[in-house]
């Protein structure tokens, strides 16, 4: 693979995120690495080691193991989780702002 894929934003992901995003098990990822289906690089973040994989190779692996329909279903499922997480975050922020507004209105009337 060209070296540039390893440096482009969004072209790599950790083995843990590959499992979450594409519905793979760590065992499936490790077996694919041993079989030479996945290239990887060892990295460390904040003292914690992890394996970096190429997104395109992970997608190919998922298609080989489960078919292209699984890839689409996992993408939708992953995106839905992200949207729900953002909605919940905004709800918490809205509650905080409403409390702050109520306090300011109370102080204004004093």
C-alpha atoms as a printed R data frame, in Angstrom:
    type eleno elety resid chain resno       x       y      z
1   ATOM     1    CA   UNK     A     1   0.000   0.000  0.000
2   ATOM     2    CA   UNK     A     2   1.224   3.484 -0.669
3   ATOM     3    CA   UNK     A     3   2.642   5.218  2.356
4   ATOM     4    CA   UNK     A     4   0.219   8.113  1.874
5   ATOM     5    CA   UNK     A     5  -2.798   6.077  3.034
6   ATOM     6    CA   UNK     A     6  -1.276   5.818  6.506
7   ATOM     7    CA   UNK     A     7  -1.035   9.603  6.795
8   ATOM     8    CA   UNK     A     8  -4.360  10.712  5.260
9   ATOM     9    CA   UNK     A     9  -7.045  11.721  7.758
10  ATOM    10    CA   UNK     A    10  -9.843   9.175  8.003
11  ATOM    11    CA   UNK     A    11  -7.962   6.425  6.163
12  ATOM    12    CA   UNK     A    12  -6.862   4.618  9.326
13  ATOM    13    CA   UNK     A    13  -8.559   3.518 12.519
14  ATOM    14    CA   UNK     A    14  -7.628   1.590 15.626
15  ATOM    15    CA   UNK     A    15  -8.411  -2.103 15.867
16  ATOM    16    CA   UNK     A    16 -10.861  -1.342 18.692
17  ATOM    17    CA   UNK     A    17 -12.726   1.240 16.600
18  ATOM    18    CA   UNK     A    18 -12.763  -1.176 13.652
19  ATOM    19    CA   UNK     A    19 -14.553  -3.682 15.876
20  ATOM    20    CA   UNK     A    20 -17.077  -1.095 17.073
21  ATOM    21    CA   UNK     A    21 -17.698   0.529 13.703
22  ATOM    22    CA   UNK     A    22 -17.867  -2.583 11.537
23  ATOM    23    CA   UNK     A    23 -19.192  -5.191 13.976
24  ATOM    24    CA   UNK     A    24 -16.064  -7.352 13.987
25  ATOM    25    CA   UNK     A    25 -14.621  -9.264 16.905
26  ATOM    26    CA   UNK     A    26 -11.018  -8.706 17.982
27  ATOM    27    CA   UNK     A    27 -10.378 -12.370 17.185
28  ATOM    28    CA   UNK     A    28 -11.508 -11.835 13.570
29  ATOM    29    CA   UNK     A    29  -9.228  -8.805 13.266
30  ATOM    30    CA   UNK     A    30  -6.205 -10.652 14.703
31  ATOM    31    CA   UNK     A    31  -6.784 -13.689 12.475
32  ATOM    32    CA   UNK     A    32  -7.010 -11.432  9.400
33  ATOM    33    CA   UNK     A    33  -3.758  -9.716 10.421
34  ATOM    34    CA   UNK     A    34  -2.037 -13.093 10.820
35  ATOM    35    CA   UNK     A    35  -3.383 -14.219  7.430
36  ATOM    36    CA   UNK     A    36  -1.988 -11.069  5.817
37  ATOM    37    CA   UNK     A    37  -5.402  -9.639  4.910
38  ATOM    38    CA   UNK     A    38  -4.892  -6.574  7.115
39  ATOM    39    CA   UNK     A    39  -1.797  -4.413  7.340
40  ATOM    40    CA   UNK     A    40  -1.232  -2.788 10.702
41  ATOM    41    CA   UNK     A    41   1.035  -0.402 12.502
42  ATOM    42    CA   UNK     A    42   1.699  -0.372 16.218
43  ATOM    43    CA   UNK     A    43   1.040   2.963 17.931
44  ATOM    44    CA   UNK     A    44   0.896   4.306 21.462
45  ATOM    45    CA   UNK     A    45  -1.455   6.980 22.769
46  ATOM    46    CA   UNK     A    46  -1.031   8.269 26.336
47  ATOM    47    CA   UNK     A    47   1.051   5.206 27.156
48  ATOM    48    CA   UNK     A    48  -1.545   2.756 25.822
49  ATOM    49    CA   UNK     A    49  -0.597   0.562 22.861
50  ATOM    50    CA   UNK     A    50  -3.028   0.003 19.988
51  ATOM    51    CA   UNK     A    51  -2.969  -1.263 16.420
52  ATOM    52    CA   UNK     A    52  -3.747   1.056 13.531
53  ATOM    53    CA   UNK     A    53  -5.462  -0.451 10.478
54  ATOM    54    CA   UNK     A    54  -6.314   0.810  7.011
55  ATOM    55    CA   UNK     A    55 -10.047   1.534  6.728
56  ATOM    56    CA   UNK     A    56 -10.248   0.263  3.123
57  ATOM    57    CA   UNK     A    57  -8.763  -3.107  4.106
58  ATOM    58    CA   UNK     A    58 -11.171  -3.426  7.041
59  ATOM    59    CA   UNK     A    59 -14.101  -2.736  4.708
60  ATOM    60    CA   UNK     A    60 -12.841  -5.429  2.324
61  ATOM    61    CA   UNK     A    61 -12.524  -7.877  5.204
62  ATOM    62    CA   UNK     A    62 -16.096  -7.193  6.342
63  ATOM    63    CA   UNK     A    63 -17.385  -7.718  2.783
64  ATOM    64    CA   UNK     A    64 -15.464 -11.004  2.553
65  ATOM    65    CA   UNK     A    65 -16.702 -12.272  5.920
66  ATOM    66    CA   UNK     A    66 -20.312 -11.058  5.952
67  ATOM    67    CA   UNK     A    67 -21.134  -9.606  2.535
68  ATOM    68    CA   UNK     A    68 -21.700  -6.015  1.422
69  ATOM    69    CA   UNK     A    69 -25.155  -5.790  3.044
70  ATOM    70    CA   UNK     A    70 -23.554  -6.173  6.472
71  ATOM    71    CA   UNK     A    71 -21.231  -3.269  5.727
72  ATOM    72    CA   UNK     A    72 -24.172  -0.967  4.943
73  ATOM    73    CA   UNK     A    73 -26.158  -2.153  7.971
74  ATOM    74    CA   UNK     A    74 -23.206  -1.547 10.293
75  ATOM    75    CA   UNK     A    75 -22.629   1.918  8.809
76  ATOM    76    CA   UNK     A    76 -26.255   2.862  9.495
77  ATOM    77    CA   UNK     A    77 -26.112   1.401 13.010
78  ATOM    78    CA   UNK     A    78 -22.870   3.255 13.789
79  ATOM    79    CA   UNK     A    79 -24.210   6.566 12.443
80  ATOM    80    CA   UNK     A    80 -27.408   6.155 14.472
81  ATOM    81    CA   UNK     A    81 -25.338   5.704 17.649
82  ATOM    82    CA   UNK     A    82 -23.414   8.888 16.877
83  ATOM    83    CA   UNK     A    83 -26.624  10.858 16.269
84  ATOM    84    CA   UNK     A    84 -28.208   9.577 19.499
85  ATOM    85    CA   UNK     A    85 -25.061  10.477 21.448
86  ATOM    86    CA   UNK     A    86 -25.157  14.020 20.024
87  ATOM    87    CA   UNK     A    87 -28.891  14.382 20.785
88  ATOM    88    CA   UNK     A    88 -28.318  13.331 24.401
89  ATOM    89    CA   UNK     A    89 -25.417  15.753 24.708
90  ATOM    90    CA   UNK     A    90 -27.552  18.609 23.394
91  ATOM    91    CA   UNK     A    91 -30.372  17.696 25.808
92  ATOM    92    CA   UNK     A    92 -27.940  17.953 28.740
93  ATOM    93    CA   UNK     A    93 -26.673  21.311 27.475
94  ATOM    94    CA   UNK     A    94 -30.244  22.584 27.027
95  ATOM    95    CA   UNK     A    95 -31.146  21.626 30.616
96  ATOM    96    CA   UNK     A    96 -28.080  23.440 31.893
97  ATOM    97    CA   UNK     A    97 -28.893  26.548 29.872
98  ATOM    98    CA   UNK     A    98 -32.525  26.515 31.042
99  ATOM    99    CA   UNK     A    99 -31.332  26.353 34.674
100 ATOM   100    CA   UNK     A   100 -28.947  29.220 34.015
101 ATOM   101    CA   UNK     A   101 -31.744  31.240 32.379
102 ATOM   102    CA   UNK     A   102 -34.052  30.655 35.348
103 ATOM   103    CA   UNK     A   103 -31.328  31.824 37.750
104 ATOM   104    CA   UNK     A   104 -30.706  34.968 35.705
105 ATOM   105    CA   UNK     A   105 -34.421  35.776 35.533
106 ATOM   106    CA   UNK     A   106 -34.652  35.273 39.303
107 ATOM   107    CA   UNK     A   107 -31.685  37.611 39.870
108 ATOM   108    CA   UNK     A   108 -33.162  40.150 37.497
109 ATOM   109    CA   UNK     A   109 -36.390  40.386 39.537
110 ATOM   110    CA   UNK     A   110 -34.594  40.960 42.822
